[in-house]
Each structure stands twice: as structure tokens, then as C-alpha cells.
Amino acid sequence: MPSNGGLEYGVLRDDEVEGAIALLCQAFHSSAERQRQMFDHLGAASFRVVRRRGAEIAGGLRIIPMGQWFGGARVPAAGISSVAVAPEHRGAGAASTLLRCALQEIHDEKTPLSILYPTTLTLYRRAGYELAGVRINYETPLHAMDSPDRALAVLRVGPEEHDDLRQAYARQAMATCGNLDRPAYLWSRILEPKDQTAYKYRVRREGQTEAYAVFIQEGWGKPMRVQDLCVLSPEAGRRLLAFFADHRTTVGSLVWTGGPEDALLHLLPEHKSREVRVGFWMARIVDVAGALGARAYPQGLEAELHFEVRDEALPWNNGRFVLEVANGQGQARPGGQGRIRIGIGQLAPLFTGHLSPWALRVAGGVEASEADLAMAGLVFCGPRPWMPDIF
């Protein structure tokens, strides 16, 4: 795909893989082995580059097809990762060209949403991304986790039972806003990590998995690090707490990733979180009508919202759209009265539920009457968006 400024956008060729690995190693201070593992998992076809004069790679990024759950509906999404520009080509528009061309490609594939973890906000905000959800790391001393609830069995999980974990995760993810419909490579990284042993246990009742944990033990006295955690009932959650506490003679604390409404945190007998670190991911609405029509909405609510969207990068998103909500579903079409005037960046945290309409108005970029803000608040209410995975 031709571009401006002498840059050409396209798929990485097989004979360019080693050059891309060298670029990523320098950009992220990473090992070549780790970058080769990513290419083994996802292939060269997932990587896009911009070339200078059709030959020299100036930068690249990875596009990963996935889905993201919003209130029980899977919204197709493109994860953007490994955005890197060679030092000698920085400041010349390579990163902006990469993102603009990638968004065009994502739209051509009829994917309405794009998500990423930012290393900088300025670049991605210029491309229409905005902070849209969180990833929270909790750390709690194991002695504060002990629970007397040990009625349910904790069972070790073998490779033949991995599908059971995937199914339990899906039940949890569907009830959230923001959890991924994980692609195969993410499951492989969780369940079968390279050069580490992943310990996998589940809590079952009447043949049904109600909780599971996948964790790494890094050594005597070091924190136990949970790679993946699922809690579907309070009894199973308390049983996991007791299971973790039983490691306290050799491990001081547990580190896990959760959301702002984390179930395990609220089941703790003592709230003694020693450390909480909050990270943010960003989202970009690639197709306004497609995204608004793909997610789920509150059951029992009938509503109509009239948007006027400003999008400087993707012209098909500019203009007025009507969202009609009924029976938990939405239909979006061009037209309407444009009563909610909103920038494309501000639409993303409204869409995910990360910020309320009133918070967005204070932050700038949204203009609407109190009545329209109140209705938007009802339409986009739900669990606060979070994501356990890094991609």
C-alpha cells in the first residue's frame, strides 16, 4: 500500500523477519529469542512495516485479530502491539503512517474496534485512541488470605483439561466489559509458558469448574505470581484463598491481575493489599456504526441516542449517527439530530464504560444536554472495563 513521504506500507516478507527482530530488540530492549517466539506464535503475516524507498524498513507493528467482551456480546477487535520505529527514522512520520494505514486495513477487514497498550499517549491520541480501561496488579500477604471455607475440592489440572479452563474463563469474560476473547497464542503463553513451570489448579462443584488459578513460583520467599485467575462463585473464591494461604511457609505474598471490581479482593478476610499498580489500555473506534451495533446493552432499557462524531483521521466516521437500543441490543445508522457532539477519542471510553458522560464532559470533547448525558449514562452503564492480558 503506497503512502506519503516516500514510505510504503505492507506485510513483512519472510526474508525480512531477522531485520524486524533486530528492530524490535533495539526498540524494546528485548532478547532475540523472545521476539522469535512471537514470530513463531503469530507468523510474519501478522507484522506490518513501512519501508523507505520500498526497501529499508523504517518501522513496524503487529495486528492481532481478537475479540473483546462487552456485556455478553463479542466485539471483533484488532490488537495493536510491537509498534517500533528505527531511531534514524523517528520524527519523520513513520509511526503515524503505520497507524493510519493499519487503521485503514482494519476497517477494510470490517473490524470495528482497535485496542492497544500505550508506551506514549501523544502518538496514539493523535490517531484517535483514548484511555478506555484498566489492568490492575494486586499484591497481598498470604497470611491475610486464609479462609476457613475448605469444603470444595482443589484439583490439579492436566493438559487434557485445558479446555475446561477456557470454558470457565469464557463464562467470566462474557459477564465483564473489556476481557478478551483470547486468541490461541495468548492461551499458549498462559498455560504452557516457555522456560517456566505453570502450576494449574481448579475448584469444582458437582462436575462444574467454579474457579481456577494458573501461577508461577519464582523461588523461596518470592511472590507467587498468578498468570490467570477465574472466580465464578464466592465459595470457590474463598477455597482458592485458603489454597493460596497454605503456601505461606515458603511464599510471602500473592500477585495477581484483576479489575476495579475484583472478586478475589472483596473475598479477602482482611484487606491488606500491600501494593496496587494500575495500568491503562487504549481503544479506538474504527467503525462508529459497526462498533455501536456490535456491543450489548442493558436488558429492559429502550433508548435512542443521537451522536455527531468528529474524526479527523477516518472520514467515514465523521457525521451524525443514531443508536437505537432495545432488548439488550443496539442498531446504529447514519443520520439523526446530532445532539451529543463528541470526538472520536472521547467516544472510546464512553463505549467501553471507562468514563461516564459527565466525566467526559469535564475532560472536554463532549457537548450535550443534561437529558442526553443522563440517557447515555444509562445506555453505557455496566461493569467497569478491565483486561487481564497483555498482548
C-alpha positions as CSV (number, residue, x, y, z in Angstrom):
1,M,0.0,0.0,0.0
2,P,1.7,3.3,-1.1
3,S,1.9,6.1,1.5
4,N,3.3,9.6,1.8
5,G,6.8,10.9,2.4
6,G,8.4,8.1,0.4
7,L,7.0,5.5,2.9
8,E,5.4,2.3,1.7
9,Y,3.1,0.2,3.9
10,G,2.8,-3.6,3.6
11,V,3.1,-7.1,5.1
12,L,6.5,-8.2,6.4
13,R,8.2,-10.6,3.9
14,D,9.8,-13.8,5.1
15,D,13.2,-12.6,4.2
16,E,12.7,-9.5,6.4
17,V,12.0,-11.3,9.6
18,E,15.5,-11.1,11.0
19,G,15.6,-7.4,10.3
20,A,12.3,-6.9,12.1
21,I,13.6,-8.9,15.1
22,A,16.6,-6.6,15.3
23,L,14.4,-3.6,15.1
24,L,12.1,-4.9,18.0
25,C,15.1,-5.9,20.1
26,Q,16.6,-2.4,19.9
27,A,13.2,-0.7,20.4
28,F,12.1,-2.7,23.4
29,H,15.4,-3.8,24.9
30,S,14.3,-7.3,24.3
31,S,16.1,-10.6,23.5
32,A,16.1,-12.0,20.0
33,E,14.8,-15.3,21.5
34,R,11.7,-13.7,22.9
35,Q,11.0,-11.9,19.6
36,R,11.5,-15.1,17.6
37,Q,8.9,-16.8,19.9
38,M,6.4,-14.1,19.0
39,F,7.0,-14.7,15.3
40,D,6.7,-18.5,15.9
41,H,3.3,-17.9,17.5
42,L,1.9,-15.3,15.2
43,G,3.9,-15.6,12.0
44,A,5.4,-12.9,9.7
45,A,1.9,-12.3,8.2
46,S,0.8,-10.6,11.4
47,F,3.5,-7.9,11.1
48,R,3.2,-4.7,9.1
49,V,6.0,-2.4,8.1
50,V,6.7,0.9,6.4
51,R,9.6,0.8,4.1
52,R,11.7,3.8,2.9
53,R,12.1,3.8,-0.8
54,G,10.5,0.4,-1.0
55,A,13.4,-1.4,0.6
56,E,14.7,-0.2,4.0
57,I,12.3,-1.0,7.0
58,A,11.7,2.2,8.8
59,G,9.2,0.8,11.4
60,G,6.7,-1.9,12.0
61,L,3.8,-3.1,14.2
62,R,1.7,-6.2,14.7
63,I,-2.0,-6.6,14.1
64,I,-3.6,-9.4,16.2
65,P,-7.2,-10.4,15.4
66,M,-9.2,-11.0,18.6
67,G,-12.5,-10.1,20.3
68,Q,-13.4,-8.1,23.3
69,W,-16.5,-8.8,25.5
70,F,-18.9,-6.0,26.4
71,G,-21.9,-7.1,28.5
72,G,-22.2,-10.5,26.9
73,A,-21.5,-9.6,23.3
74,R,-18.2,-10.2,21.5
75,V,-17.0,-7.2,19.6
76,P,-14.4,-8.0,16.9
77,A,-11.2,-6.2,17.7
78,A,-7.7,-5.7,16.3
79,G,-5.0,-5.7,18.9
80,I,-2.0,-3.5,18.0
81,S,1.3,-4.4,19.5
82,S,5.1,-4.2,18.9
83,V,5.0,-0.6,17.5
84,A,8.6,0.2,16.7
85,V,10.4,2.8,14.6
86,A,14.1,2.6,13.9
87,P,16.0,5.5,15.6
88,E,17.2,7.0,12.4
89,H,13.6,7.3,11.1
90,R,12.0,8.7,14.2
91,G,10.3,12.1,13.9
92,A,9.7,11.7,10.2
93,G,6.1,10.4,10.3
94,A,6.8,6.7,10.2
95,A,4.8,5.8,13.3
96,S,1.8,8.0,12.2
97,T,1.9,6.4,8.8
98,L,2.0,2.9,10.3
99,L,-1.1,3.6,12.4
100,R,-3.1,5.4,9.7
101,C,-2.5,2.6,7.2
102,A,-3.2,-0.1,9.8
103,L,-6.5,1.5,10.7
104,Q,-7.5,1.6,7.1
105,E,-6.6,-2.1,6.8
106,I,-8.5,-2.9,10.0
107,H,-11.6,-1.1,8.6
108,D,-11.3,-3.0,5.3
109,E,-11.4,-6.2,7.3
110,K,-14.7,-5.0,8.8
111,T,-13.3,-4.9,12.3
112,P,-14.9,-2.0,14.2
113,L,-12.5,-1.7,17.2
114,S,-8.8,-1.5,17.8
115,I,-7.1,-1.8,21.2
116,L,-3.5,-1.4,22.5
117,Y,-1.3,-0.8,25.5
118,P,0.4,2.6,25.0
119,T,4.1,3.4,25.6
120,T,3.2,7.1,25.0
121,L,-0.2,8.8,24.9
122,T,0.5,11.6,22.4
123,L,1.1,9.4,19.3
124,Y,-2.0,7.3,19.9
125,R,-4.3,10.1,20.8
126,R,-3.3,11.8,17.5
127,A,-4.5,8.6,15.8
128,G,-7.8,8.6,17.7
129,Y,-7.1,6.2,20.5
130,E,-8.0,7.1,24.1
131,L,-7.7,5.5,27.6
132,A,-10.6,3.1,27.8
133,G,-9.9,0.6,30.6
134,V,-7.5,-0.7,33.2
135,R,-5.3,-3.6,34.1
136,I,-4.6,-3.7,37.9
137,N,-1.9,-5.7,39.7
138,Y,-2.7,-6.5,43.3
139,E,-0.3,-7.9,45.9
140,T,-1.5,-9.3,49.2
141,P,0.4,-11.1,52.0
142,L,-0.6,-14.8,52.1
143,H,-1.3,-14.7,55.9
144,A,-4.1,-12.2,55.2
145,M,-5.8,-14.6,52.7
146,D,-6.5,-17.6,55.0
147,S,-10.1,-18.7,54.8
148,P,-11.9,-21.4,56.8
149,D,-14.0,-22.3,53.8
150,R,-12.4,-25.6,52.5
151,A,-15.5,-27.6,51.6
152,L,-14.8,-27.7,47.9
153,A,-12.0,-29.7,46.3
154,V,-8.9,-28.2,44.7
155,L,-7.7,-30.3,41.8
156,R,-4.6,-30.2,39.7
157,V,-5.2,-29.5,36.0
158,G,-3.6,-31.6,33.3
159,P,-3.1,-30.7,29.7
160,E,-6.2,-32.7,28.7
161,E,-8.3,-30.5,30.9
162,H,-7.2,-27.1,29.5
163,D,-10.5,-26.8,27.6
164,D,-12.3,-26.8,30.9
165,L,-10.3,-23.7,31.9
166,R,-11.1,-22.0,28.7
167,Q,-14.8,-22.6,29.2
168,A,-14.7,-21.2,32.7
169,Y,-12.8,-18.1,31.5
170,A,-15.4,-17.6,28.8
171,R,-18.2,-17.6,31.4
172,Q,-16.3,-14.9,33.4
173,A,-15.3,-12.9,30.4
174,M,-18.8,-12.7,28.9
175,A,-20.0,-11.0,32.2
176,T,-17.4,-8.3,32.0
177,C,-16.6,-5.3,29.9
178,G,-13.1,-5.5,28.3
179,N,-12.0,-9.1,28.8
180,L,-10.6,-10.6,25.6
181,D,-11.9,-13.5,23.6
182,R,-8.3,-14.8,23.7
183,P,-6.5,-15.9,20.5
184,A,-4.7,-19.2,20.7
185,Y,-1.3,-17.7,21.2
186,L,-2.4,-16.0,24.5
187,W,-3.7,-19.2,25.8
188,S,-0.5,-21.0,24.9
189,R,1.5,-18.3,26.7
190,I,-0.6,-18.7,29.9
191,L,-0.9,-22.5,30.0
192,E,2.4,-23.5,28.5
193,P,4.9,-20.7,29.1
194,K,8.5,-21.1,27.8
195,D,11.2,-21.8,30.4
196,Q,8.8,-21.7,33.4
197,T,6.5,-24.1,35.1
198,A,2.9,-23.1,35.2
199,Y,1.0,-24.7,38.1
200,K,-2.7,-25.1,37.3
201,Y,-5.5,-25.8,39.8
202,R,-9.2,-25.6,39.6
203,V,-12.1,-25.7,42.2
204,R,-15.0,-27.9,41.2
205,R,-18.5,-28.5,42.5
206,E,-20.9,-31.1,41.1
207,G,-18.7,-31.5,38.0
208,Q,-18.5,-27.8,37.2
209,T,-15.4,-25.7,37.5
210,E,-16.2,-22.6,39.6
211,A,-12.7,-21.2,39.9
212,Y,-9.2,-21.8,38.7
213,A,-5.7,-20.3,39.0
214,V,-2.6,-20.6,36.9
215,F,0.5,-19.4,38.7
216,I,4.3,-19.3,38.7
217,Q,6.6,-19.9,41.7
218,E,9.7,-17.9,41.3
219,G,11.6,-19.1,44.3
220,W,11.8,-19.3,48.1
221,G,10.3,-16.1,49.7
222,K,9.5,-14.5,46.4
223,P,5.9,-13.6,45.5
224,M,3.6,-16.3,43.9
225,R,2.6,-14.7,40.5
226,V,-0.8,-15.6,39.1
227,Q,-0.8,-15.8,35.4
228,D,-4.6,-16.3,35.1
229,L,-7.4,-16.3,37.6
230,C,-11.1,-17.0,37.3
231,V,-13.6,-16.9,40.2
232,L,-17.3,-17.7,39.4
233,S,-18.7,-18.2,42.9
234,P,-18.0,-16.9,46.4
235,E,-17.5,-20.4,47.8
236,A,-14.9,-21.3,45.1
237,G,-13.2,-18.0,45.6
238,R,-12.8,-18.5,49.3
239,R,-11.5,-22.0,48.7
240,L,-8.8,-20.5,46.4
241,L,-7.9,-18.1,49.1
242,A,-7.3,-20.9,51.6
243,F,-5.3,-22.8,48.9
244,F,-3.0,-19.8,48.4
245,A,-2.7,-19.2,52.1
246,D,-1.4,-22.8,52.5
247,H,1.8,-21.7,50.7
248,R,2.7,-19.1,53.3
249,T,5.5,-21.1,54.9
250,T,7.6,-20.6,51.8
251,V,5.9,-17.7,50.0
252,G,5.3,-14.2,51.4
253,S,2.6,-12.8,49.0
254,L,0.4,-13.3,46.1
255,V,0.4,-11.1,43.0
256,W,-2.5,-11.3,40.6
257,T,-4.1,-9.2,37.9
258,G,-7.7,-8.1,38.2
259,G,-10.2,-5.3,37.7
260,P,-11.6,-2.5,39.8
261,E,-14.4,-4.8,40.9
262,D,-12.1,-7.7,41.5
263,A,-14.0,-10.7,43.1
264,L,-10.9,-12.1,44.9
265,L,-10.1,-8.8,46.5
266,H,-13.6,-8.5,48.0
267,L,-13.5,-12.0,49.4
268,L,-10.3,-11.4,51.4
269,P,-10.9,-11.9,55.2
270,E,-8.5,-8.9,55.7
271,H,-7.9,-6.2,53.2
272,K,-4.1,-5.9,53.4
273,S,-3.1,-5.2,49.8
274,R,0.5,-4.2,50.0
275,E,0.8,-2.9,46.5
276,V,-1.6,-1.9,43.8
277,R,-0.4,-0.8,40.4
278,V,-2.8,0.4,37.7
279,G,-2.1,0.3,34.0
280,F,-4.3,1.5,31.2
281,W,-5.1,0.3,27.8
282,M,-6.5,2.4,24.9
283,A,-9.2,1.8,22.4
284,R,-10.0,3.3,19.0
285,I,-13.4,3.2,17.3
286,V,-12.6,2.2,13.7
287,D,-16.2,2.0,12.5
288,V,-18.7,4.0,14.6
289,A,-21.9,2.3,13.4
290,G,-20.3,-1.1,13.4
291,A,-18.9,-0.8,17.0
292,L,-22.1,0.7,18.4
293,G,-24.2,-2.1,16.8
294,A,-21.8,-4.9,18.0
295,R,-21.8,-4.5,21.8
296,A,-24.5,-5.5,24.2
297,Y,-26.6,-3.0,26.3
298,P,-28.6,-3.2,29.5
299,Q,-31.7,-5.5,29.3
300,G,-35.0,-3.8,29.8
301,L,-33.7,-0.4,28.5
302,E,-35.2,1.3,25.4
303,A,-33.3,4.3,24.3
304,E,-32.2,6.4,21.4
305,L,-29.0,8.4,21.2
306,H,-28.1,11.0,18.5
307,F,-24.4,11.5,18.0
308,E,-22.4,13.9,16.0
309,V,-18.9,12.4,15.7
310,R,-15.7,14.2,14.8
311,D,-12.9,12.0,13.4
312,E,-10.0,13.8,11.6
313,A,-8.3,10.6,10.6
314,L,-11.1,8.3,9.4
315,P,-13.6,10.2,7.3
316,W,-16.3,7.6,7.2
317,N,-16.7,8.2,11.0
318,N,-17.4,11.9,10.5
319,G,-21.0,12.9,10.8
320,R,-24.3,12.0,12.6
321,F,-25.3,8.6,13.8
322,V,-28.4,7.3,15.6
323,L,-28.1,4.4,18.1
324,E,-31.4,2.6,18.9
325,V,-31.3,0.3,22.0
326,A,-33.9,-2.4,22.8
327,N,-33.8,-5.9,24.2
328,G,-30.2,-5.7,25.1
329,Q,-29.1,-5.0,21.6
330,G,-28.2,-1.9,19.6
331,Q,-28.7,-0.8,16.0
332,A,-26.7,2.2,14.6
333,R,-27.3,4.0,11.4
334,P,-26.2,7.3,9.9
335,G,-28.4,10.3,10.4
336,G,-30.3,11.8,13.3
337,Q,-30.2,15.1,15.1
338,G,-26.6,15.1,16.4
339,R,-27.5,16.1,19.9
340,I,-24.4,14.5,21.5
341,R,-21.4,16.2,19.9
342,I,-18.3,14.0,20.6
343,G,-14.8,13.5,19.3
344,I,-13.8,10.0,18.2
345,G,-11.3,9.8,21.0
346,Q,-13.9,10.5,23.7
347,L,-16.3,8.0,22.1
348,A,-14.0,5.1,23.0
349,P,-14.1,5.5,26.9
350,L,-17.9,6.1,26.6
351,F,-18.3,2.9,24.5
352,T,-16.3,0.8,27.0
353,G,-17.8,2.4,30.1
354,H,-14.4,3.6,31.3
355,L,-15.7,7.2,31.8
356,S,-19.2,8.4,32.4
357,P,-20.7,11.1,30.1
358,W,-20.3,13.7,32.8
359,A,-16.6,12.8,33.3
360,L,-16.1,13.1,29.6
361,R,-17.8,16.5,29.5
362,V,-15.4,17.8,32.2
363,A,-12.4,16.3,30.4
364,G,-13.5,18.1,27.2
365,G,-14.7,16.8,23.8
366,V,-18.3,16.2,24.7
367,E,-21.2,18.6,24.4
368,A,-24.8,17.6,25.2
369,S,-27.8,18.5,27.3
370,E,-28.3,17.0,30.7
371,A,-31.1,14.8,29.5
372,D,-28.9,13.3,26.7
373,L,-26.0,12.8,29.1
374,A,-28.3,11.0,31.5
375,M,-29.6,8.7,28.8
376,A,-26.0,8.0,27.5
377,G,-25.1,7.1,31.1
378,L,-27.8,4.5,31.2
379,V,-27.0,3.1,27.8
380,F,-23.3,2.6,28.5
381,C,-23.6,1.6,32.2
382,G,-22.2,-1.8,33.3
383,P,-19.1,-3.3,34.8
384,R,-16.1,-1.1,34.7
385,P,-13.8,-2.2,31.8
386,W,-10.6,-4.1,32.5
387,M,-8.4,-6.6,30.8
388,P,-6.1,-9.2,32.4
389,D,-4.0,-9.9,29.3
390,I,-1.0,-8.1,27.8
391,F,-0.5,-8.7,24.1
